[in-house]
Amino acid sequence: MPLPADTLTALDPGLDPTAYGVETAVNALPEEWLEDRALLARRMSTDAPMGDIALDEQEWDAERVRRQWNTPSPIWAVESVVRHVPSGHLVGFTDIVVRPGTPQLAVQTDTLVLHEHRGHALGQALKVANLRALQQEKPEVTAVRTWNADSNVHMIAINERLGFRPVGWSREWAKDL
């Protein structure tokens, strides 16, 4: 970081504006996003490729999203969402946070495009929008950390196009109780 503006422009897939639009918010989510954003958070627990680990759907509602994202915090955050224009609903999101103790490091926390809307370059459009906002709002950030399940080959390919490279590995284990 920072990525040159022309690099971000070249990486932006240029969505069909009659089908999808990207919107970005800094430090708080607009009220009109909260219901759809709750659905996206629920689906994050079941739709994101996680290899052999099966997770139960998490409980999310607009109030939980409001408490997490719209409560004053020393953690800076940017979130981009993609709206399906014909329905008006949010169908994807990505977020980045910067913690006060590490102002030069941003952490890409979650990215999800609902499975029924995949295949339209929405994940890449979301990540490009978020990186643009991050660079504009937090020019002191010099690195972004993200992660993916190794089975999520599509998102890994997007991250590689954006210049991310592996620097570590972790393993998750699940035990049936």
Secondary structure, DSSP 8 states (H G I E B T S, - for coil): ----HHHHHHH-----TTTEEEEEEESS--GGGHHHHHHHHHHHHHHS--TT---------HHHHHHHHSS--SSEEEEEEEEETTTTEEEEEEEEEE-TT-TTEEEEEEEEE-GGG-SSSHHHHHHHHHHHHHHHH-TT--EEE----TT-HHHHHHHHHTT--------------
